[in-house]
Amino acid sequence: MKTFFKLLFRVCVFLFFIALMVYTALPSPKFPGYLSDSMQNLEDADVETFLRRGYYTNFDRENVLDFYQNQMSSTFLGIPLLVYRLNYPPEEAFTWVRDQTRSTYLEEVVLPFRGSLFVNGFIPKLPKDDIWYKGSHFDQKVTVKYVPSPLLPRVIIMYLSLILLFIVGGQAINMFNNLFSDLARREK
């Protein structure tokens, strides 16, 4: 019976490994589409790289972030793939989006091992900071920066992570086996 469970465990681990490799090998999503009901900023700072875009919009923060999270979401064989958001202090927009970027909020939409989209929003608090672009008033400026993940590095990192997981997991199992063996001997 013990060999059956060992075999079952090894088959499950192998299938898990294959599933992770397939997930990692899936193509990264494309740069999300244009933010609907907004105006794209065509100034130099927002068009100097094809991985960054700026928009003027009247959407609130949650609508903007929901839009981009939906754009980055995908499924594989009908199974939704993991997408989550990380919230950063606005001061980090200089590092993650562009230096000299004004920021009220900064969030990252993450597809683990497959890419990220940084969403930076600037909502003016003072009348002098009101946003006007081409004669129209907007509630906020949104700057998005896409960070794709190249296939080879992400497969290598996933593979090395799994090897490390097996090593650490094996050591943890040995530690618990030794602990329980010692406890059993002490009770006798």
C-alpha positions in Angstrom: 0.0 0.0 0.0 2.9 2.3 0.8 4.4 1.9 -2.6 1.1 2.7 -4.2 0.9 6.0 -2.5 4.5 6.7 -3.4 3.8 6.0 -7.0 0.6 8.1 -6.8 2.5 11.0 -5.3 5.2 10.8 -8.0 2.6 10.8 -10.7 0.9 13.8 -9.2 4.2 15.7 -8.9 5.0 14.8 -12.5 1.6 16.1 -13.7 2.0 19.2 -11.6 5.4 19.8 -13.2 4.0 19.3 -16.7 1.1 21.7 -15.9 3.5 24.4 -14.7 5.7 24.0 -17.7 2.7 24.3 -20.1 1.5 27.4 -18.1 5.0 28.9 -18.3 5.3 28.2 -22.1 2.0 29.9 -22.9 2.6 33.1 -24.8 2.6 36.4 -22.9 -0.5 38.5 -23.4 -0.3 41.3 -25.9 -0.2 44.9 -24.8 -3.8 45.7 -23.6 -6.1 47.6 -25.9 -6.8 51.3 -25.7 -8.6 52.5 -22.6 -12.2 53.0 -23.8 -13.8 56.4 -23.6 -10.5 58.1 -23.2 -8.0 60.1 -25.2 -4.5 58.8 -25.8 -1.7 61.1 -25.0 0.7 61.5 -27.9 3.3 63.6 -26.2 6.9 62.4 -26.3 7.0 61.0 -22.8 4.1 58.6 -23.4 5.2 57.4 -26.9 9.0 57.1 -26.5 8.6 53.3 -26.2 5.9 51.0 -27.5 5.7 49.4 -24.0 4.2 52.6 -22.5 1.0 54.5 -23.2 -0.7 57.5 -21.6 -4.4 58.2 -21.5 -6.6 61.0 -20.3 -9.9 59.7 -18.9 -12.9 60.4 -16.7 -13.0 56.9 -15.3 -12.3 56.4 -11.6 -9.4 54.4 -10.3 -11.4 51.1 -9.9 -12.8 51.3 -13.4 -9.4 51.8 -14.9 -7.8 48.9 -12.9 -10.8 46.6 -13.6 -10.4 47.4 -17.3 -6.7 46.4 -17.4 -7.2 43.4 -15.2 -9.8 42.1 -17.6 -7.5 42.9 -20.5 -4.7 40.8 -19.0 -6.9 37.9 -17.9 -7.0 34.8 -20.0 -8.0 31.1 -19.9 -6.4 27.9 -21.0 -8.7 25.0 -21.8 -11.5 26.9 -20.1 -9.5 27.3 -16.9 -9.0 30.9 -15.9 -5.3 31.7 -15.3 -4.1 33.5 -12.2 -4.0 37.3 -12.4 -3.6 39.5 -9.3 -2.9 43.1 -8.4 -0.2 44.5 -6.3 -0.5 48.0 -4.8 2.6 50.2 -4.6 3.3 53.6 -3.1 2.9 56.3 -5.7 6.5 57.4 -5.2 7.6 54.2 -6.9 6.2 55.4 -10.2 9.6 57.0 -10.9 11.1 53.5 -10.8 8.5 51.3 -12.4 6.8 53.6 -15.0 9.0 56.6 -15.8 11.0 59.1 -13.9 9.2 62.5 -13.5 5.8 60.8 -13.6 3.3 62.4 -11.3 1.3 59.8 -9.4 -1.7 59.4 -7.1 -1.7 55.6 -7.3 0.4 52.8 -8.8 -0.7 49.2 -9.2 0.7 46.2 -11.0 -1.5 43.7 -12.7 0.6 40.5 -12.5 0.5 37.2 -14.5 3.0 35.1 -12.5 6.0 34.1 -14.6 4.4 35.6 -17.7 4.4 39.4 -17.5 3.2 42.5 -15.7 1.3 45.7 -16.5 2.0 48.8 -14.3 -0.9 51.1 -14.1 -0.1 54.6 -12.8 -2.8 57.2 -12.2 -2.6 60.9 -11.5 -5.7 62.5 -10.1 -5.2 66.3 -9.5 -6.0 67.5 -6.0 -5.4 71.2 -6.7 -7.1 73.5 -9.3 -3.7 74.4 -10.7 -3.1 70.7 -11.6 -6.4 70.3 -13.5 -6.0 68.2 -16.6 -6.8 69.7 -20.0 -5.8 68.1 -23.2 -6.8 69.3 -26.7 -9.5 71.5 -25.2 -11.2 68.8 -23.1 -11.1 68.4 -19.3 -10.3 65.0 -17.8 -10.4 63.7 -14.2 -7.1 61.8 -14.4 -4.2 60.8 -16.5 -3.4 57.1 -16.7 0.0 55.8 -17.7 0.4 52.1 -18.4 3.7 50.3 -18.8 3.8 46.7 -20.1 6.6 44.4 -19.0 6.6 41.2 -21.0 8.5 38.1 -19.9 10.7 36.4 -22.5 10.0 32.7 -22.8 13.5 31.2 -22.2 14.2 33.1 -18.9 10.8 32.4 -17.5 11.1 28.6 -18.3 14.6 28.5 -16.8 13.4 30.4 -13.6 10.3 28.1 -13.3 12.5 25.0 -13.7 15.0 26.2 -11.1 12.2 27.1 -8.8 10.8 23.6 -9.0 14.2 22.0 -8.4 14.6 24.2 -5.3 11.1 23.4 -4.2 11.9 19.6 -4.4 15.1 20.0 -2.5 13.6 22.1 0.3 10.5 19.9 0.4 12.6 16.8 0.6 14.6 18.3 3.5 11.4 19.3 5.3 10.0 15.8 4.9 13.2 14.3 6.3 13.2 16.7 9.2 9.6 15.9 10.1 10.2 12.1 9.7 13.2 12.4 12.1 11.2 14.5 14.5 8.3 12.1 14.6 10.7 9.1 14.9 12.4 10.8 17.9 9.1 11.5 19.5 7.9 7.9 19.0 11.1 6.6 20.6 10.8 8.9 23.6 7.3 7.7 24.3 8.4 4.1 24.5 
